[in-house]
Amino acid sequence: MGGGPFWVLFWVRLVLVGIWVGVPVLLVGALVWWTTRRRAAAGRRVRRARLAGLGMGALVGVVAVWLAELWLAPVAVAAGYLSGVLNGELRGAPPTGVVRVASLQPRTASRYVPRWAVVVALAAAAMTMLAPAVLTAVPTASYGPWQPVPGDPRFTLPGATLAWPPPALWLPLAVVAGGALIVGALLIRRVTGLPTAGPDQSGSLESTRRNAARTITGTVVGVELLALGALTLFASSGLAVPAPVGGGAYLASRILVWTGLGLAVAGVVVWCVLSRWRPTPLAPNAAADLPPA
């Protein structure tokens, strides 16, 4: 009998692991496998590195769930995935120095990174870092005595005043949001700094640069949306009056809950869409990467 609560907690955490770790790992892992299954040696190397990073991130995510830090689990998976991209595709990039340009067209991040993804990442990060300061100036919800059983005064319960999430919850989210932008910018810089090759390899290197840049961008956007979604879920507690009380505060809390869940789902979707590995044909402007005659 004494082992009952332990096993209940074990199975609950196992379900949470499946939701917070298993879903992103399965979606992203299946996408990586599917898009690289018939590729050449470069595609197989990409697949091994990304799946290995995804596995390491999943292990850290499981630990985060067991420590009751649920929102950290998908972020850990994303961080592991980025490490796989770094190990598998950016290993040959020079650590420092100016981007080498061989011809008329410079190799900049805007050439590889979707503009809409940059806007989404910056907006989500800004809201994650600034929203707590705004919430401190907004009054929280309060409600008076209420009756769980309408019309029965014997079950009248006292009211209460709710509170916005404390700094212990939103400060780590702000750190993750800011850190993801910095790490993403540094990795994109390494992408644009991949060394120039000869005409026989310029197409494959261009493909590597474009795929790595899109993957990094998608992962960063996913992290930002997951962090903003977690903050939105936390913020719903400041309006979460009991359902029988109802009113505008209860409706707003439900809207925040579903918005937070929607942001988390959108983050995983964007992460998957931009992580799709695909060969990029040598474009006409790829001559900018060729060495001068």
N, C-alpha and C positions, 0 to 999 in steps of 0.2 A: 504493500500500500504506500510505503514511503517513497517509492520511485515514481508514483503517478505524476506529481507536478513537474518533475524533471523531464519525463518523456513528453508531456504536453508542451513544455517550453521548447524541447528539441524539435518536435514536429512543426511548431509554429515558426521557429527560425528557419527550418528547412524550406517551408513554403515561401518565406520572405527571401531566402537565397534564390529560389527559383524565379521570383518576380524581379528582384533588384539586380541580380547578377546573371541568372540564366537567360533571361529574355534578350538583353543586349548582346551577350556572348553568342547566343545561337543565331541571332539575326545578322550581326556583323561577320561572324565566322562563316556562316553559310554563304553570305555574299562574296567574301574573299575566296572561298573555295570554288564557287561557281564561276567567277569571272577569271580565275587563273588556272582552271582545270586543264585547258587545252593549249596553254601558252608554252613558250620556249623556256630555256633555262632561266632567263630573267624573271619570267612569271612564277616559276617554281620557287626561286629564291625569295621573291616577294611574299609568296604564300607562306613559306616556312617561317620567315621572320615575323610577319604580322600575326600568324596564329600562335607563335611562341609568346609574343608580347601580350596577346589577348589572354593566353592561359595564365601568365604571371599576374596580370591585372585581375583575373577572376579569383585567384587565390587570395589576393589582398582584399578584394571585395567581400569574399566569404568571411574573412576576419572582421571586416567592418560591420557586417550584419550581425555577427556574433557579439560584437561590442555595442550593439544597439545604435550604431551610426548608419542608418539605412541610406541616407542621401549620399554618403561617401562611397557606397558600393559601386554605382555606375561610373562615378568619377574615377575611381581606382581602375576600373576596367578600361576606361578611355586613356588613362595615363599609361597603362601597360601596353595598349595598342600603339600609342605614339612612340614608346620605346622600341617596339618592333619595327615601325617605319624608320626610325633613326638608325637602327642596327642593319636593316635590310636594304635600304635605298639611299641613305645619306652618309654612309660610312666613308665614302671617298671625297666628301666635300671638305674644302679647306676650312679650318676652324676660325680663321680670321682673315682680314684683308679685304681689298676692294673687289667688287664683282668684275671679272674679266670680260671685256667687250672687244670683239674682234672686228666689228664692222659698224655700219651706220645705226643700227637699232640696238639700244641698250636692253639688257635682260633685267626687267623689273618685276616686282611681285604682281603688279596689275596684269601682267601678261598671262599669269597662271591662276590667280585667285579670283573666283567669282565676286563681283562687286557687291551683289546683294548679300552674300554670306558675310562679308566684312561689315556691312551696315548692321546686320542682325547681331553679330558677335559684339560689336561696340555698344549697341543699344542695350542688349541684355546685360552686359557687364556693367554699364553705367547705372541701370536700374537696380541691379543687385547690390551695388556699392552705395547708392544714394538713397534708396527707398527707406532703409531703417532711420536715417536722419529725418526724412519727411514724416514717418510714422510717429516719431516722438512729439511732433507738433500737432498731431491729430488726436482728438479725444477718443477714448475707448468706449465700448458699449457697456451699458448697465441696464439692469432690469429689476423690477420690484418683486414682491412675493407673488408666487404663482402656484397654481393647483394642477398637479399632474393628472388628477381626475377631475375634469370640469364639473363644477357644481357641488363638489364634496369638500367642505371647509376643513374636514379632519386631516386632509393631506396637503394643506397649504405649506409650501416650503419658502424659506427666505430668499430674497434676491441677492445679487452680487454685482460687483464691478469687474469686468474682464481686463486683461492686460495684453499689450503687444509683446511679441517674442523678445526675450532678453538678449543682451549682447553675446552671451555664450552660444546662442544659436546662429545669429546672423553674421557675427564677425568672421567665423571660419568660411562662410559662404563668400563674403567679400574678398577674403584672401585668395580663395580658389578662383574667383572670377578674375581678379587682377593678375594672379599668377598664370592663368591659362593664356591670357593675352600676351604676356611677356614671353612665355615659352613658345607660343605659336609664332610670334614675330621672329624670334631667334631661329626657329627651325625653317621658316620661310626664307630667311636670309641665307641659310645653308643651302637651300634648294637653288636659289638664284646664283649661288656661288659654286655649284658643281662645275668641275673643270670642262673646258671645251675640248672636243674630240675632232678627229678628222672626218672627212665626208662619209666614210663607210660606217661611222658610229654615231653621227649627229642625230639621226632619227631616233635611235634607241635612247640616247641621253635626253632628247627632248621629251620622249614619252615618260621617262623616269621622272624628270622635273615636273611635268604636268600632273602626273598621277600622285606624286608625293605632295605637291602643293595642295591639290584638291583634298587629299586625305587629311592632311594636317588642318586645313581650314574647316573641313566638316567635323573633325573631332573637337576642335576648339569651339565651334558653334554649338555642338552637342553639349559640351561641358557648361557653356554659358547658359543655355536654355535649361539644363538640368538644375543648375544652381538657382536660377531665377524661379523655376518651378518649385524648388524646395522652399525658397523664401516666401513665395506666395502661399504655400500650404501652411507655413509657420504663421504668416500674417493673418490667416483666417481665424486663428485662435482669439484674436482681439475682437472679433465680432460674433463668435460662436455662442450665441445665447441658446438655451434649450429649445428644442423644436416646438414644444407646446406654447412657448412665449411668442414665437413667430416674429412678424414685423420686418422692417427693412434691414435690421442688423442680421437676422437669421438668413434672409435671402442673400445679402452681400457675402456672408460667410460661405454659403453654398457655392456662390459664383466664384469666389476665390479658390475654393477647393477644386472645382472642376477646371478652372483656369490653370492652376498649378499642375494638375495631372495632364492637361492638354499640352502644356509647355514641355513637360518631361517626355511625352510621346513624340512631340515635334522634334525635340533634340535628338532622340534615337533615330527618327526617320531621316533627318538631315545628315546625321553621321553616316547612316547606311548609304544614302544616295551618293554622297560625295566620296565615299570610300571605295566605290566601284572601280576596280583596276581595269584599265583598258589600254590597248596599244594606240598610240597617237601617230597618225601618218605625218611624214615630214611636210610641214606647211611651206608655202612659198617664202615666207619671211624667215624660215629656219636658216637661210643663208647667212643671217646675222651671227649665227653660232660657228660658222666655218672659219678656219684660219685664213688670214689675208694672203693673197697671192704674192 
